[in-house]
Amino acid sequence: MQKIKKIIKKKNKSNIICLTAYSKNIAAILDKHCDIILVGDSLGSVLYNFKSTKEVTLEMMINHASSVKLGVKKSTLVVDMPFKTYRNSKEALKNAKKIMNKTKCDAVKLEGGKKIIHIIKTLINNKIPVMGHLGILPQTDKKFIFKGKKVPERYKILQDAIALQNAGVFSIVLECTEKNLSKMITKKIKIPTIGIGASANCDGQVLVTDDLLGLNKSKYKFVKKYSNLNKIIDKAVKGFKAEVQDKKFPTNKHSFLV
């Protein structure tokens, strides 16, 4: 719980850094720089080429989160609960306990507002920390359109944020919410907001790590590429291929001699 308290204390003090990881090696690098490492169900599209996160299973999340945990020393580790694993309080508690026990993560993340408040309360009452998620909800939304264009929608998302806070979540991801709405929510609630496509008005930011590294051809406006690992990997593989074909690798240095 100490890690969760540290995240809450960052509200209005320092911007929260959050990135996704699906394996130990990447997690170990991120752990040096991140406050939160998220094992997101985005792994469905990033690793498995699924059309949506709905195809991601509980077992997938647990396997990847277990690997990520091996690389995490200081960051708060949060794991997404996948689609159809928290349809009611009993199911949610059973699966959240399974995630927490098998991965040793610090918290779970659920998508939705007032409709799932009773489920979130059940988890928190059982000492399972929860991160909320509002705005675009990839597990259930049919269209990827930013949220907060019209007043009724803005009001609903704001009320959902307040409800999540009152239920006891320690932070809320705002995905693709309109800039001024993000600002309004961040000012209104006492827990941190973490934005993805939700402007700099949030208390922190999250991106899919593969996107910022240039491994994916992302079509989303909110993604910024900080590197192009595709080119770096391509160059390395070409070098390996050339040396093998020219019999320059392996040399005696890379061989066993008597």
C-alpha positions in Angstrom: 0.0 0.0 0.0 3.0 2.3 0.4 3.4 2.5 -3.4 -0.2 3.4 -3.8 0.0 6.2 -1.2 3.1 7.6 -3.0 1.1 7.8 -6.3 -1.8 9.7 -4.5 0.6 12.1 -2.9 2.0 13.1 -6.4 -1.3 14.9 -7.1 -0.5 18.6 -7.8 3.1 18.0 -7.0 4.9 16.1 -9.8 3.8 14.6 -13.1 3.2 10.9 -13.0 5.1 8.8 -15.5 3.3 5.6 -16.7 4.2 3.2 -19.5 3.1 -0.3 -20.6 5.3 -3.4 -20.3 4.6 -7.0 -21.3 8.0 -8.6 -20.4 10.8 -8.6 -17.9 13.5 -7.0 -20.0 11.4 -4.0 -21.0 10.0 -3.6 -17.5 13.5 -3.5 -16.1 14.3 -0.5 -18.3 11.1 1.3 -17.6 11.4 0.7 -13.8 14.3 3.2 -13.8 12.1 6.0 -15.0 8.4 5.2 -14.3 6.1 5.8 -11.3 3.7 3.2 -12.7 4.2 0.3 -15.0 0.9 -0.9 -16.6 0.5 -4.4 -18.0 -2.3 -3.3 -20.3 -4.7 -5.4 -22.3 -3.3 -3.5 -25.2 -1.0 -6.5 -25.5 -3.8 -8.0 -27.5 -3.1 -5.8 -30.5 0.6 -5.1 -29.8 1.7 -8.7 -29.4 -1.1 -10.9 -30.7 -2.5 -8.8 -33.6 -6.0 -9.1 -32.1 -8.6 -6.7 -33.6 -9.7 -5.6 -30.1 -8.9 -6.1 -26.4 -12.0 -8.3 -26.1 -9.9 -11.3 -27.2 -7.4 -11.0 -24.4 -7.7 -13.7 -21.7 -7.1 -13.7 -17.9 -4.3 -16.2 -18.4 -2.5 -14.0 -20.9 -2.6 -11.1 -18.5 -1.3 -13.2 -15.6 1.5 -14.7 -17.7 2.8 -11.3 -19.0 2.3 -9.6 -15.6 4.4 -12.4 -14.0 7.2 -11.7 -16.4 7.0 -8.0 -15.9 7.1 -8.3 -12.1 10.5 -9.9 -12.4 11.9 -6.6 -13.8 10.1 -4.3 -11.4 11.8 -3.0 -8.2 10.4 0.4 -7.5 7.5 1.2 -9.8 3.8 0.6 -8.9 2.7 -2.4 -11.0 -0.9 -2.3 -12.3 -2.6 -5.0 -14.3 -5.6 -4.6 -16.5 -8.5 -6.9 -15.8 -9.5 -8.1 -19.2 -13.0 -8.1 -20.9 -15.6 -10.3 -19.2 -13.6 -11.0 -16.0 -15.5 -8.5 -13.8 -19.1 -8.7 -14.9 -20.3 -9.0 -11.3 -18.8 -8.6 -7.9 -18.2 -12.3 -7.3 -16.5 -12.9 -10.6 -14.4 -9.7 -10.2 -13.2 -10.6 -6.7 -12.3 -14.1 -7.7 -10.3 -12.9 -10.8 -8.7 -9.9 -9.1 -7.5 -12.1 -6.3 -6.1 -14.5 -8.8 -4.2 -11.7 -10.6 -2.9 -10.2 -7.4 -1.8 -13.6 -5.9 -0.2 -15.0 -9.1 1.6 -11.8 -10.3 2.3 -10.0 -7.0 1.2 -6.8 -8.6 0.2 -3.7 -6.6 -3.2 -3.0 -8.2 -5.7 -3.8 -10.9 -7.4 -1.5 -13.5 -11.1 -1.7 -14.5 -12.9 0.3 -17.2 -16.1 2.1 -16.4 -17.9 4.5 -14.1 -21.1 4.3 -12.0 -22.2 1.1 -13.6 -19.3 -0.8 -12.0 -19.1 1.1 -8.7 -20.5 -1.8 -6.7 -17.8 -4.1 -8.2 -15.0 -1.6 -7.5 -16.2 -1.2 -3.9 -16.1 -5.0 -3.4 -12.5 -5.2 -4.6 -11.4 -2.2 -2.4 -13.3 -3.6 0.6 -11.2 -6.7 0.1 -8.0 -4.7 0.1 -7.4 -4.8 -3.6 -6.3 -1.4 -4.9 -8.1 -0.2 -8.0 -7.2 2.2 -10.8 -10.1 3.6 -12.7 -10.5 4.2 -16.4 -12.8 6.7 -18.1 -13.2 8.3 -21.5 -12.8 5.8 -24.4 -13.3 2.3 -23.0 -11.6 0.0 -25.5 -13.3 -3.1 -24.0 -16.8 -1.9 -24.7 -16.8 1.1 -27.0 -17.6 0.3 -30.6 -16.1 3.5 -32.1 -12.8 5.2 -31.3 -14.0 8.8 -31.0 -12.7 11.2 -28.4 -15.1 11.9 -25.5 -16.5 15.2 -24.2 -17.8 16.9 -27.3 -21.3 17.5 -25.9 -22.4 18.8 -22.5 -24.4 15.6 -21.4 -21.3 13.4 -22.1 -19.0 15.8 -20.3 -21.3 15.8 -17.3 -21.5 12.0 -17.2 -17.8 11.5 -17.4 -17.2 14.1 -14.6 -19.8 12.4 -12.4 -18.3 9.0 -13.1 -14.9 10.4 -12.0 -16.3 11.7 -8.8 -18.1 8.4 -8.2 -14.9 6.5 -8.8 -13.0 8.7 -6.4 -15.7 8.3 -3.7 -15.6 4.5 -4.2 -11.9 4.5 -3.3 -9.8 4.2 -6.5 -6.3 5.7 -6.2 -6.1 7.2 -9.7 -8.0 7.4 -12.9 -6.8 6.9 -16.5 -8.6 9.4 -18.9 -8.4 8.1 -22.4 -9.1 10.6 -25.3 -11.1 13.0 -23.3 -11.4 16.6 -24.5 -8.8 19.0 -23.2 -11.0 21.2 -21.1 -12.9 18.2 -19.7 -9.6 16.7 -18.6 -8.7 19.9 -16.9 -12.1 20.1 -15.2 -11.9 16.5 -13.9 -8.3 16.9 -12.7 -9.2 20.0 -10.7 -12.4 18.5 -9.3 -11.1 15.3 -7.9 -8.4 14.7 -5.2 -6.8 11.7 -6.8 -4.4 11.7 -9.8 -5.6 11.6 -13.4 -3.4 9.9 -15.9 -4.0 10.9 -19.5 -3.6 9.2 -22.8 -4.8 11.5 -25.5 -6.3 13.7 -22.8 -3.9 16.7 -23.0 -1.3 17.9 -20.5 -4.1 18.9 -18.1 -3.8 15.6 -16.4 -1.6 14.7 -13.4 0.4 12.2 -15.4 0.7 10.6 -18.8 0.7 7.0 -20.2 1.6 5.6 -23.6 2.0 2.2 -25.0 5.8 1.7 -24.9 5.9 0.0 -28.3 4.3 3.1 -29.8 6.8 5.6 -28.4 9.7 3.3 -29.4 8.5 3.2 -33.0 7.8 -0.5 -33.1 4.2 0.0 -34.2 2.7 2.0 -37.1 0.3 3.8 -34.8 -2.5 5.8 -36.4 -3.5 7.6 -33.3 -3.1 11.4 -33.0 -1.9 11.3 -29.3 1.1 9.1 -30.0 4.6 10.6 -30.2 7.5 8.5 -31.4 10.7 9.1 -29.4 12.7 6.5 -31.3 12.6 4.2 -34.3 13.5 0.8 -33.1 12.3 -0.7 -36.4 15.3 0.8 -38.2 17.7 -0.1 -35.4 16.5 -3.8 -35.3 16.5 -3.9 -39.1 20.2 -2.7 -39.2 21.3 -5.2 -36.6 19.6 -8.2 -38.3 21.1 -7.1 -41.7 24.6 -7.0 -40.0 24.1 -10.5 -38.6 22.9 -11.9 -41.9 25.8 -10.4 -43.8 28.4 -11.7 -41.4 26.9 -15.2 -41.4 26.8 -15.3 -45.2 30.4 -14.1 -45.4 31.5 -16.5 -42.7 32.7 -13.6 -40.5 30.5 -14.9 -37.6 31.1 -16.7 -35.5 34.8 -16.1 -35.0 37.1 -17.9 -32.6 36.1 -15.3 -30.0 32.5 -16.7 -30.1 33.6 -20.4 -30.4 34.8 -23.1 -27.9 38.4 -24.2 -28.4 40.4 -27.0 -26.6 
